[in-house]
Amino acid sequence: METMVLTTQEIMKLLPHRYPFLLVDRIVELEEGKKAVGIKNVTINEPFFQGHFPGHPIMPGVLIIEAMAQVGGLYAMVVNKIGDDKVTYFAGIDNARFRKPVVPGDVLRIELEMINCKRGLYCFSGKAYVEDVLVAEAELKATFAPRQEA
């Protein structure tokens, strides 16, 4: 089976997220029915480091989970050829664990394994690594809904 790679520009065509909330820089692997792997380069310029925490910058765990969700959303959109008339919604987060802080200079490698998809509900097992060290993990559920412009 062929593996797909997505650049930042291609990601921005698929996801509605923009700075400062686009948390995936590229997809380095996307294999239908199996998994997706995304990269987030964590820099000191991230706006959340101003307050989390001054003098001791740590990427908030909820943003690591959000980065996982964005990788999962990209997977589902690409595999199912979902257009920009739909938006991804979180449906659940289970068994989230944070193992080690993520700090400026880290390269976050987000690996999502497809568990199943039933009635439009996508279930993933997500793990985030810095180098080969597991820093966070969670089980994620997501679905799609029609996009409504404000």
MDAnalysis code that builds the backbone (N, CA, C; Angstrom):
import MDAnalysis as mda
import numpy as np

u = mda.Universe.empty(450, n_residues=150, atom_resindex=np.repeat(np.arange(150), 3), trajectory=True)
u.add_TopologyAttr("name", ["N", "CA", "C"] * 150)
u.add_TopologyAttr("resid", np.arange(1, 151))
u.add_TopologyAttr("resname", ["MET", "GLU", "THR", "MET", "VAL", "LEU", "THR", "THR", "GLN", "GLU", "ILE", "MET", "LYS", "LEU", "LEU", "PRO", "HIS", "ARG", "TYR", "PRO", "PHE", "LEU", "LEU", "VAL", "ASP", "ARG", "ILE", "VAL", "GLU", "LEU", "GLU", "GLU", "GLY", "LYS", "LYS", "ALA", "VAL", "GLY", "ILE", "LYS", "ASN", "VAL", "THR", "ILE", "ASN", "GLU", "PRO", "PHE", "PHE", "GLN", "GLY", "HIS", "PHE", "PRO", "GLY", "HIS", "PRO", "ILE", "MET", "PRO", "GLY", "VAL", "LEU", "ILE", "ILE", "GLU", "ALA", "MET", "ALA", "GLN", "VAL", "GLY", "GLY", "LEU", "TYR", "ALA", "MET", "VAL", "VAL", "ASN", "LYS", "ILE", "GLY", "ASP", "ASP", "LYS", "VAL", "THR", "TYR", "PHE", "ALA", "GLY", "ILE", "ASP", "ASN", "ALA", "ARG", "PHE", "ARG", "LYS", "PRO", "VAL", "VAL", "PRO", "GLY", "ASP", "VAL", "LEU", "ARG", "ILE", "GLU", "LEU", "GLU", "MET", "ILE", "ASN", "CYS", "LYS", "ARG", "GLY", "LEU", "TYR", "CYS", "PHE", "SER", "GLY", "LYS", "ALA", "TYR", "VAL", "GLU", "ASP", "VAL", "LEU", "VAL", "ALA", "GLU", "ALA", "GLU", "LEU", "LYS", "ALA", "THR", "PHE", "ALA", "PRO", "ARG", "GLN", "GLU", "ALA"])
u.atoms.positions = np.array([
    [0.839, -1.189, 0.000],
    [0.000, 0.000, 0.000],
    [0.881, 1.247, 0.000],
    [0.475, 2.259, -0.711],
    [1.256, 3.484, -0.863],
    [1.129, 4.381, 0.372],
    [2.257, 4.978, 0.753],
    [2.285, 5.916, 1.868],
    [2.262, 7.334, 1.327],
    [1.494, 8.214, 1.968],
    [1.354, 9.596, 1.515],
    [2.077, 10.537, 2.470],
    [2.584, 11.645, 1.925],
    [3.228, 12.705, 2.694],
    [2.491, 14.004, 2.377],
    [2.297, 14.864, 3.402],
    [1.633, 16.157, 3.205],
    [2.526, 17.280, 3.725],
    [2.655, 18.336, 2.936],
    [3.395, 19.529, 3.352],
    [2.478, 20.449, 4.163],
    [3.058, 21.474, 4.728],
    [2.268, 22.455, 5.479],
    [1.190, 23.075, 4.594],
    [1.536, 23.415, 3.373],
    [0.564, 24.026, 2.461],
    [-0.596, 23.073, 2.169],
    [-0.298, 21.792, 1.992],
    [-1.355, 20.807, 1.744],
    [-2.224, 20.614, 2.988],
    [-1.603, 20.641, 4.154],
    [-2.352, 20.532, 5.412],
    [-3.320, 21.699, 5.541],
    [-2.865, 22.909, 5.209],
    [-3.709, 24.097, 5.329],
    [-4.874, 24.084, 4.340],
    [-4.761, 23.342, 3.265],
    [-5.890, 23.189, 2.343],
    [-6.956, 22.271, 2.923],
    [-6.550, 21.384, 3.840],
    [-7.472, 20.402, 4.415],
    [-8.049, 20.844, 5.766],
    [-7.208, 21.420, 6.618],
    [-7.659, 21.817, 7.959],
    [-8.020, 23.304, 7.990],
    [-9.051, 23.662, 8.755],
    [-9.399, 25.078, 8.884],
    [-8.494, 25.816, 9.876],
    [-7.708, 25.097, 10.667],
    [-6.864, 25.702, 11.697],
    [-5.799, 26.599, 11.079],
    [-5.505, 27.675, 11.769],
    [-4.452, 28.596, 11.370],
    [-3.684, 29.017, 12.615],
    [-2.559, 29.707, 12.400],
    [-1.758, 30.205, 13.510],
    [-2.649, 30.978, 14.469],
    [-2.525, 30.740, 15.740],
    [-1.551, 29.911, 16.431],
    [-2.058, 28.502, 16.731],
    [-3.127, 28.075, 16.078],
    [-3.730, 26.798, 16.458],
    [-3.483, 25.663, 15.480],
    [-2.761, 25.896, 14.396],
    [-2.366, 24.806, 13.520],
    [-1.144, 24.156, 14.155],
    [-1.293, 22.926, 14.616],
    [-0.260, 22.284, 15.427],
    [0.413, 21.103, 14.736],
    [0.284, 21.022, 13.415],
    [0.961, 19.982, 12.639],
    [1.707, 20.673, 11.505],
    [3.021, 20.456, 11.440],
    [3.826, 21.075, 10.391],
    [3.858, 20.245, 9.115],
    [3.822, 18.931, 9.270],
    [3.774, 18.066, 8.095],
    [3.347, 16.661, 8.498],
    [2.845, 15.956, 7.498],
    [2.525, 14.537, 7.660],
    [3.618, 13.786, 6.913],
    [4.337, 12.933, 7.615],
    [5.456, 12.214, 7.004],
    [5.071, 10.800, 6.588],
    [3.903, 10.367, 7.053],
    [3.442, 9.027, 6.702],
    [1.936, 8.982, 6.891],
    [1.241, 8.463, 5.888],
    [-0.199, 8.283, 5.990],
    [-0.544, 7.045, 5.173],
    [-0.968, 6.001, 5.861],
    [-1.257, 4.738, 5.218],
    [-2.697, 4.341, 5.512],
    [-3.500, 4.270, 4.477],
    [-4.921, 3.980, 4.611],
    [-5.153, 2.677, 5.376],
    [-6.088, 2.753, 6.320],
    [-6.440, 1.585, 7.110],
    [-5.482, 1.277, 8.235],
    [-4.393, 2.060, 8.341],
    [-3.383, 1.746, 9.345],
    [-3.047, 2.902, 10.262],
    [-2.369, 3.931, 9.688],
    [-1.850, 4.966, 10.575],
    [-1.517, 6.249, 9.840],
    [-1.253, 7.269, 10.666],
    [-0.735, 8.546, 10.172],
    [0.337, 9.010, 11.156],
    [1.367, 9.641, 10.620],
    [2.455, 10.162, 11.450],
    [2.667, 11.623, 11.075],
    [2.582, 12.497, 12.077],
    [2.762, 13.924, 11.863],
    [3.904, 14.478, 12.689],
    [4.403, 15.628, 12.248],
    [5.511, 16.304, 12.931],
    [5.078, 17.701, 13.351],
    [5.421, 18.054, 14.586],
    [5.248, 19.417, 15.100],
    [6.599, 19.869, 15.624],
    [7.166, 20.905, 14.999],
    [8.410, 21.492, 15.489],
    [8.051, 22.504, 16.577],
    [8.501, 22.256, 17.771],
    [8.161, 23.104, 18.913],
    [9.248, 24.162, 19.064],
    [8.847, 25.447, 18.927],
    [9.831, 26.531, 19.033],
    [9.481, 27.451, 20.199],
    [10.450, 28.207, 20.636],
    [10.240, 29.162, 21.727],
    [9.262, 30.255, 21.312],
    [9.027, 30.419, 20.017],
    [8.111, 31.446, 19.517],
    [6.642, 31.077, 19.665],
    [6.330, 29.888, 20.143],
    [4.931, 29.486, 20.328],
    [4.291, 30.441, 21.342],
    [3.104, 30.966, 21.032],
    [2.486, 31.950, 21.924],
    [2.154, 31.415, 23.320],
    [1.897, 30.131, 23.450],
    [1.537, 29.587, 24.768],
    [2.703, 29.594, 25.744],
    [3.952, 29.672, 25.247],
    [5.098, 29.682, 26.155],
    [5.192, 30.969, 26.966],
    [4.528, 32.044, 26.540],
    [4.556, 33.293, 27.304],
    [3.969, 33.095, 28.700],
    [2.960, 32.239, 28.793],
    [2.327, 32.054, 30.097],
    [2.428, 30.649, 30.650],
    [3.065, 29.722, 29.921],
    [3.098, 28.309, 30.347],
    [4.499, 27.763, 30.218],
    [5.379, 27.990, 30.988],
    [5.408, 28.843, 32.162],
    [6.573, 29.794, 32.013],
    [6.442, 31.061, 32.416],
    [7.558, 32.002, 32.298],
    [8.814, 31.472, 33.008],
    [9.902, 31.419, 32.271],
    [11.158, 30.930, 32.844],
    [11.285, 29.417, 32.835],
    [10.216, 28.706, 32.522],
    [10.223, 27.239, 32.493],
    [9.200, 26.771, 31.456],
    [9.454, 27.032, 30.167],
    [8.457, 26.766, 29.125],
    [8.187, 25.275, 28.903],
    [6.897, 24.915, 28.961],
    [6.436, 23.544, 28.733],
    [5.210, 23.615, 27.838],
    [5.175, 22.788, 26.798],
    [4.006, 22.735, 25.914],
    [2.842, 22.143, 26.693],
    [1.688, 22.826, 26.716],
    [0.537, 22.297, 27.453],
    [0.094, 20.931, 26.900],
    [-0.209, 20.019, 27.805],
    [-0.643, 18.685, 27.411],
    [-1.863, 18.700, 26.513],
    [-2.796, 19.611, 26.778],
    [-4.002, 19.664, 25.947],
    [-3.657, 20.012, 24.501],
    [-2.576, 20.763, 24.281],
    [-2.172, 21.098, 22.914],
    [-1.482, 19.914, 22.236],
    [-0.833, 19.075, 23.011],
    [-0.280, 17.837, 22.448],
    [-1.440, 16.949, 21.986],
    [-2.482, 16.859, 22.799],
    [-3.673, 16.092, 22.417],
    [-4.325, 16.711, 21.180],
    [-4.405, 18.029, 21.121],
    [-4.965, 18.706, 19.947],
    [-4.141, 18.404, 18.697],
    [-2.820, 18.381, 18.827],
    [-1.969, 18.033, 17.685],
    [-2.276, 16.612, 17.223],
    [-2.470, 15.697, 18.168],
    [-2.865, 14.325, 17.818],
    [-4.188, 14.336, 17.052],
    [-5.132, 15.113, 17.537],
    [-6.450, 15.183, 16.906],
    [-6.341, 15.722, 15.482],
    [-5.478, 16.716, 15.270],
    [-5.315, 17.262, 13.934],
    [-4.720, 16.219, 12.984],
    [-3.792, 15.416, 13.459],
    [-3.247, 14.335, 12.633],
    [-4.350, 13.332, 12.295],
    [-5.179, 12.997, 13.286],
    [-6.295, 12.087, 13.038],
    [-7.306, 12.655, 12.062],
    [-7.601, 13.935, 12.184],
    [-8.518, 14.589, 11.261],
    [-7.985, 14.574, 9.840],
    [-6.701, 14.814, 9.697],
    [-6.078, 14.762, 8.369],
    [-6.167, 13.360, 7.786],
    [-5.904, 12.371, 8.625],
    [-6.009, 10.981, 8.168],
    [-7.412, 10.714, 7.610],
    [-8.419, 11.003, 8.406],
    [-9.800, 10.713, 8.006],
    [-10.201, 11.501, 6.759],
    [-9.777, 12.753, 6.670],
    [-10.125, 13.577, 5.508],
    [-9.493, 13.034, 4.228],
    [-8.232, 12.653, 4.306],
    [-7.531, 12.154, 3.117],
    [-8.084, 10.794, 2.700],
    [-8.210, 9.888, 3.647],
    [-8.654, 8.523, 3.336],
    [-10.069, 8.519, 2.757],
    [-10.938, 9.369, 3.287],
    [-12.328, 9.383, 2.851],
    [-12.648, 10.510, 1.873],
    [-11.604, 11.217, 1.442],
    [-11.770, 12.305, 0.469],
    [-12.874, 13.282, 0.889],
    [-12.792, 13.684, 2.162],
    [-13.771, 14.617, 2.720],
    [-13.353, 16.031, 2.325],
    [-14.270, 16.772, 1.759],
    [-13.978, 18.120, 1.275],
    [-14.024, 19.163, 2.371],
    [-13.802, 20.420, 1.975],
    [-13.776, 21.513, 2.949],
    [-15.177, 21.975, 3.348],
    [-16.205, 21.238, 2.938],
    [-17.564, 21.538, 3.388],
    [-17.873, 20.883, 4.729],
    [-16.893, 20.131, 5.268],
    [-17.067, 19.464, 6.555],
    [-15.960, 19.892, 7.504],
    [-16.235, 19.766, 8.775],
    [-15.257, 20.086, 9.808],
    [-15.191, 18.905, 10.784],
    [-14.000, 18.668, 11.317],
    [-13.790, 17.569, 12.253],
    [-14.153, 18.018, 13.662],
    [-14.868, 17.160, 14.376],
    [-15.191, 17.418, 15.780],
    [-14.658, 16.294, 16.651],
    [-14.089, 16.674, 17.797],
    [-13.726, 15.700, 18.814],
    [-14.999, 15.045, 19.318],
    [-14.965, 13.748, 19.522],
    [-16.100, 13.053, 20.118],
    [-15.711, 12.411, 21.446],
    [-14.408, 12.274, 21.683],
    [-13.989, 11.694, 22.953],
    [-12.487, 11.570, 23.076],
    [-12.031, 11.620, 24.318],
    [-10.627, 11.416, 24.658],
    [-10.610, 10.471, 25.845],
    [-9.909, 9.365, 25.694],
    [-9.826, 8.383, 26.780],
    [-8.365, 8.065, 27.075],
    [-8.114, 7.706, 28.314],
    [-6.806, 7.200, 28.743],
    [-5.639, 8.111, 28.359],
    [-5.829, 9.411, 28.484],
    [-4.745, 10.353, 28.202],
    [-3.703, 10.284, 29.318],
    [-2.443, 10.219, 28.902],
    [-1.337, 10.173, 29.846],
    [-0.218, 11.056, 29.324],
    [0.403, 11.787, 30.234],
    [1.521, 12.652, 29.881],
    [2.741, 12.139, 30.624],
    [3.765, 11.757, 29.880],
    [4.913, 11.041, 30.441],
    [6.132, 11.921, 30.683],
    [6.311, 12.944, 29.829],
    [7.509, 13.781, 29.919],
    [7.191, 15.144, 29.316],
    [7.714, 16.232, 29.888],
    [7.448, 17.556, 29.330],
    [8.010, 17.726, 27.921],
    [7.296, 18.509, 27.111],
    [7.742, 18.893, 25.776],
    [8.150, 20.355, 25.871],
    [9.362, 20.660, 25.420],
    [9.948, 21.987, 25.603],
    [10.414, 22.559, 24.264],
    [10.702, 23.873, 24.221],
    [11.200, 24.467, 22.979],
    [12.419, 23.716, 22.447],
    [12.435, 23.538, 21.141],
    [13.533, 22.820, 20.498],
    [13.205, 21.363, 20.220],
    [12.158, 20.853, 20.873],
    [11.756, 19.467, 20.645],
    [11.053, 19.325, 19.299],
    [11.185, 18.159, 18.711],
    [10.419, 17.790, 17.526],
    [9.448, 16.710, 17.980],
    [8.183, 17.065, 17.951],
    [7.136, 16.162, 18.410],
    [6.707, 15.283, 17.232],
    [6.855, 13.979, 17.384],
    [6.439, 13.014, 16.367],
    [5.155, 12.365, 16.867],
    [4.077, 12.586, 16.130],
    [2.752, 12.141, 16.545],
    [2.347, 10.956, 15.687],
    [2.127, 9.826, 16.329],
    [1.753, 8.602, 15.622],
    [0.337, 8.212, 16.022],
    [-0.536, 8.153, 15.032],
    [-1.910, 7.724, 15.277],
    [-2.169, 6.434, 14.526],
    [-2.640, 5.440, 15.260],
    [-2.996, 4.161, 14.662],
    [-4.514, 4.065, 14.609],
    [-5.020, 3.719, 13.453],
    [-6.461, 3.570, 13.268],
    [-6.924, 2.325, 14.025],
    [-7.911, 2.513, 14.919],
    [-8.488, 1.377, 15.631],
    [-9.694, 0.865, 14.847],
    [-10.644, 1.773, 14.591],
    [-11.800, 1.419, 13.767],
    [-12.578, 2.668, 13.393],
    [-13.543, 2.461, 12.503],
    [-14.464, 3.526, 12.114],
    [-15.829, 2.885, 11.958],
    [-16.751, 3.319, 12.802],
    [-18.116, 2.797, 12.755],
    [-19.088, 3.964, 12.715],
    [-19.979, 3.933, 11.734],
    [-21.012, 4.966, 11.582],
    [-20.429, 6.380, 11.627],
    [-19.285, 6.564, 10.978],
    [-18.688, 7.896, 10.896],
    [-17.919, 8.329, 12.129],
    [-17.760, 7.440, 13.115],
    [-16.980, 7.747, 14.316],
    [-15.615, 7.071, 14.182],
    [-14.581, 7.888, 14.081],
    [-13.224, 7.391, 13.921],
    [-12.580, 7.228, 15.286],
    [-11.950, 6.074, 15.514],
    [-11.257, 5.807, 16.772],
    [-9.777, 5.566, 16.488],
    [-8.923, 6.286, 17.215],
    [-7.483, 6.216, 17.027],
    [-6.782, 5.965, 18.357],
    [-5.642, 5.328, 18.279],
    [-4.718, 5.236, 19.398],
    [-3.565, 6.170, 19.063],
    [-3.346, 7.179, 19.897],
    [-2.320, 8.176, 19.598],
    [-1.161, 8.120, 20.566],
    [0.033, 8.304, 20.019],
    [1.238, 8.394, 20.839],
    [2.087, 9.529, 20.295],
    [2.681, 10.299, 21.209],
    [3.569, 11.394, 20.832],
    [4.948, 11.115, 21.409],
    [5.958, 11.311, 20.567],
    [7.340, 11.043, 20.942],
    [8.201, 12.277, 20.716],
    [9.240, 12.422, 21.530],
    [10.346, 13.333, 21.272],
    [11.558, 12.423, 21.191],
    [12.188, 12.433, 20.018],
    [13.202, 11.438, 19.682],
    [12.517, 10.083, 19.833],
    [13.025, 9.168, 20.618],
    [12.366, 7.862, 20.773],
    [11.679, 7.724, 22.123],
    [11.473, 8.848, 22.804],
    [10.879, 8.823, 24.139],
    [9.396, 9.158, 24.051],
    [8.549, 8.271, 24.592],
    [7.111, 8.509, 24.641],
    [6.826, 9.647, 25.617],
    [6.171, 10.714, 25.128],
    [5.879, 11.856, 25.993],
    [4.393, 11.971, 26.318],
    [3.528, 11.410, 25.457],
    [2.084, 11.476, 25.713],
    [1.386, 10.393, 24.899],
    [0.221, 9.991, 25.397],
    [-0.594, 9.016, 24.668],
    [-2.055, 9.206, 25.033],
    [-2.930, 8.806, 24.120],
    [-4.368, 8.917, 24.366],
    [-5.115, 8.138, 23.288],
    [-6.348, 7.793, 23.615],
    [-7.262, 7.238, 22.627],
    [-8.217, 8.361, 22.248],
    [-8.381, 8.579, 20.947],
    [-9.174, 9.702, 20.461],
    [-10.319, 9.215, 19.590],
    [-11.424, 9.944, 19.674],
    [-12.569, 9.689, 18.807],
    [-12.951, 10.999, 18.133],
    [-13.291, 10.897, 16.840],
    [-13.653, 12.098, 16.083],
    [-14.725, 11.761, 15.063],
    [-15.457, 12.786, 14.658],
    [-16.470, 12.643, 13.625],
    [-16.478, 13.915, 12.781],
    [-17.308, 13.921, 11.754],
    [-17.404, 15.076, 10.867],
    [-18.814, 15.629, 10.875],
    [-18.902, 16.934, 10.674],
    [-20.187, 17.609, 10.585],
    [-20.089, 18.665, 9.494],
    [-21.233, 19.070, 8.933],
    [-21.194, 20.120, 7.911],
    [-20.603, 21.416, 8.482],
    [-19.782, 22.084, 7.690],
    [-19.187, 23.352, 8.112],
    [-20.252, 24.439, 8.034],
    [-20.331, 25.236, 9.082],
    [-21.278, 26.363, 9.111],
    [-20.442, 27.616, 9.260],
    [-20.523, 28.477, 8.295],
    [-19.770, 29.736, 8.335],
    [-20.455, 30.717, 9.272],
    [-19.637, 31.451, 10.022],
    [-20.177, 32.438, 10.976],
    [-20.576, 33.705, 10.278],
])
